[in-house]
């Protein structure tokens, strides 16, 4: 396979340019707007007001409550480790809230990572409205709708996931240090992607380097990859997934895909490579968390899936929720976004 992969690294010391760009996209004060036209500035100011309002709503409805739950029940489960979020689209905000102290974050979705405009001229009024449009379901319901993502993150929309990832990282209080286009090598490692169209079936994405208030360095990688069982035909993708070790996994609003036979590969990978799994009922079916392998705690309430996914009723999970001592959840999580109807499962691998 040739020489060993060279790990993806920050290319230079931070000049502040990426952080300024991230803050601009997030609707936060930044010198990046100095060279905007009056029309661009006017629309960006509207973007600031709307994004600030939407972020405060998202925090109050979901993120602050998830953060409080995680601090009480996960006890820094992913401290200095890797947090893994397949099927999450651009929902970095929830991942950062559930596993706030991870060193590395890995997200996988169908949508392309895309890239940002090449110059300030590309941040048109339509661009700002496109960014806000892509957030509408996340703010109202706490999750991204698949059919909306197909439109919002196409070439006609904001062009990919990266702007929303930067918005969430900046709004979460982090400093963005660098943004690097990446690909999965034949060995299954992450390497910098060339500035050229991808070769056939190449898995590409983006790595965002950022730091917290203490200066601690972190990174988040998003990859565009179909995780159905066709992934077995992509050796480099399988090597990447199987090299994950002791990850802390999040599954939320996952369309009940892993209830289906043709998503058995990623289900197997998660169960084999995870130390902790946090999910709603749309993730891995309850029956796969065997008592001899997992300690499972249930939160909230469960009766049945929403109508769209009514075929995926879990009677064994319903019976488990009928047991005494189920703790309340107190916030919306997943498709049942109302606090009194949401469910959450926390599974920890037993030590042997």
N, C-alpha and C positions, 0 to 999 in steps of 0.2 A: 504493500500500500504506500510505499514511499516513506519519507522522514516523518517523525512524530508531529502531531499538530502543535502549532504555536498558539497558546491560549490568547483569547481576545483580551486586549489590555487597553487602558486609556492611552490615547496617542500622545498627548502633551499635557503639561500642567494646565489647569483650568484658567482660561482667560476671562471667564465670565460670560462669554458669548452664548453658550448653550443655556445657561441659567437664565439669561436675559430673554432668550427666545421662549423658553418654557414658561416664564412668568407672563410674557406677552400673550401667549396662547391661553394661559389660565386666567387672563383678565386682571393681572396684578401689576402694580407700578413697575415700570422698567424703562431704561433709556432707549430700548429698541424702537420705540415709536417716533423718535425724533425726526427720522427721515420719511415718515409717512406723508402722504398728501392730506390736505384738509378733509377730503371725503373719507379717506381711510381712517383718519383720526376720529372723525365723528362716529363712524360705525364701530370702531374699536371701543370707544367710550360706552356706546350702547351695549357692546359685548361685555365690558367690565361689569356694568350694572346687572345685567341679566345673569351672568355667570356667578357673580357674588351671591345673588339671591338664590340661584339654584343650588350652589354649594352649601349654603346655610341650611336649606331645606333638606338636602341629602344627608348632611351631618346630623340634624336634629331627628329625622325620621329613622335613619338606619345606622350610620357609621359610628356615632358616639355611643349608641347602645350596643353595637357589636363590639366595640373596643372595651366597654365595661364588662361585657360577658366574657370576652377573651382573657382579660386581666384576672378575672375571678376563677375561670375554669381551665385555662390552658397553661397558666404559670410559665410564660416564656417557652412554650413547647418547641418553637423553632429557633431558639436563641443561637445565633452564629451558624445556623444550618440552612437548609434549602427548603423553600416553600414552593409547592407545585400546584398549579391551577389550570387543568385542562378544561375545555369547553366553556371558558370564562369570557371569551371575547376580549374587549379592552377593560374589563372591570378590575383594574389595579387597585381601586379605592377599597373594595371589600377585602382583597388579599392583604393589603397593608394593615387593615384594621384587625383581621383575624390573627395574623402572624406579624406583629409589629417589630419584632426584634430579629427577624431572619437576616442572614448575610446576603443570600441570593434568592431571587424570585424567578420562577420559570412559568410562563403562560403559553398556552397553545390554543389556537382557534382557527377557523376557516378563512377568516378575512386576511388580506395582505397587510404587512407592516406598512408598506408605502414609504413615502418620504415627504419631507416638508418642502414648501416652495423654495426655489433657488435664490430668490431675492425678496426684498421687502415689497416689491411690486406684486408678488403673488398673493399677498395677504389682502385680498379684495373684500369688499363688503359681503359678497356671496360666500367667501371662505368663512368669515366669522359666523354668519348665519348657519352655515353647514356644520360647524363645530357644535353650536348650540342644539341644532336639530338632532345630532347624533346622541345627545344626552337626554332626550325627552323621556324615554321609557325608564332609564336608570333613575332619574329624579322622581318620577311619579310612582313607579312600581318597585324600584330596587333592583331591576335586572334589565339586560338588553334583549330586545326581541330579535330573533334570528332573521325574520323577513325584513325588518327595518335595517339591520346591519348590512344585509346584502346590497341595499340601496345606498345607505349613508356612507359606507366605506369603499364604494366603487370609485372608478376614475372620475366620475361626474360629481362625486361628493367631496369629502376632505381628502380622498386619495389613499386612505389606509388608516390603520390603528394608531400610528405613532403620535399624532397630535393629542388624542385623548389620553394616552399613557402619560405624556408630558404634563398635560393639564392636571391629572390626578396626582402625580408625584409632586408638582409644584404646590398645588393646593393643600397637600398633606404636610407641607412645611419643610420639604427637603430642598437641597441645592443640587441642581443638575450639573454634572461635571462634563459629560461627554455622551454622544450618541453615535453608535457604530453599527453600520449594516453588517449582518452576519449570515452565515450559512452553516449547515451541518456537513462536515467532511465525510469522506468514505469511512473513516475510523469511528464516526459517531461523535466527534468532538465539535465544539463551536469554534469557527475561525472567521476572520474578517472576510466579508464578501467583496469581490471585485466590483468596480463601478462599471458593470456591463450586464446585459440581460441574463437571467439565470439559464443554465443549461437545462435540458429536459429532466423533469421530475426532481430538480434540486429543491431542498428545503431551505427557505430563506426567512429572515426575520430581522430583528433589531435588538441590540443590547444598549440599555441606558444606564450609565454610571451616575450615581448620586451619593450625597452624603447627608448625614443628619446634623443636628445642632452641635454635637460634640466633635464633628469632623470624621466620624466613623464612615468608612467607605462601604457602599452597598452596590448591587447591580440587579437590574431586572431585564430578563430576556423574553421577548415574545417571538414565537414561531408560527408561521402559517402552515398548517398541516391537517389533513383529513385523518382522524383517528379511528375510522371504521377499520374492519379487519383487512382492508386493502393495504393498510400500513405494512403488513407482513411482506409485501412485494417491494418494499423500500428498505434495503438492508441498513443503510446509513441511519435512517430514522429509528429502526429497531435497536441499533447499537446505542444510539443516543438515549432512548427510553430505558434500556436495560442497564445503562451505566448509572442511572439515578440510584441513590442509596440513602436509606433512612430519611426519606423526604417527609415533609408535613404537607398533606394534600387537602385542598379545598374543592368541593363539588357543590355547585349552586345553580339552580335553573338550567340543568343539564339535559333537558328535553327527554329524560328517561331513556337515553340512548344505550346506556349500559345494562338496561333491562332486556335488550335485544341480543339475539345470538351473534349478529355480525358486528358487535362491539365487544366481543369477549376478550380480544387481545389487550386492549387498553385496560379493561377491568382486571385482567390477570396481572398486568404490570403494576397497577396501583396497589393491589392487594399484596403483591410480593415486595414492592420497593418502598412502601410507606410505613412509618412508625406511628403516625397519627393521621386520622381522616376526620374532617369536619364536613358534613353534607346535609342537604335536605333529602326528601324521599325521591327526588328526581335523579339522584346519583346512583351508587351501587346498591342493588336490592339488599334488604336487611338480611336475607337468608345466607348471604355470602360471608357475613361476619361471624365465623364459627366461635363458639364459646371457648374452645380450647386454645384459640389464637388471639382473641380480642376481648378487651374490657370495653363494654359499650354502655354509654349513658344517653338517655333520651331527654329532650327538652321540648316544651310546648305541647301541641296537640296534633293528632292525626286522625282523620276519618276517611278521606278519599282524595285522589288527585282532582285537579280542576277538570272541567268537562273536556277540554281539548285533549287531555291525556288519560281519559277515563279507563282505557284498557289496562293501565298499569297499577291497578289496585293491589295493595299488599295486605292480605288478611293476617299474616303472621306479625307484621308491624303494627297493625291495628290492635291485635291481641296484646302485644307488648305494651302499647300505650294504655291499655286498660288496667295495667298493674298499678298498685299504689306507689306513691313516692316519685312520680314523674314531676320534674321541676318545671315551673313556668318559664317561658322564654322572654316575653315582654317586648319583642320587636318583630317586625316583619322580616322574613327570610325566604327567598325563593318565590315560587309562583303564588303561594298563599301569603300575600304580602301584608295582610292584616295581622296585627300582633296576636290576636286570640285564635287564629287559625293556622299559624305557622308551626313548622316542626324542624327540629335540628337533632342530628345524631353526632355524637362525639365518640370515636373509637380509638383506643390506644392498644398497640400491640403488647401482648403479655411477654414478659421476659422469661426465658427458660434456662 
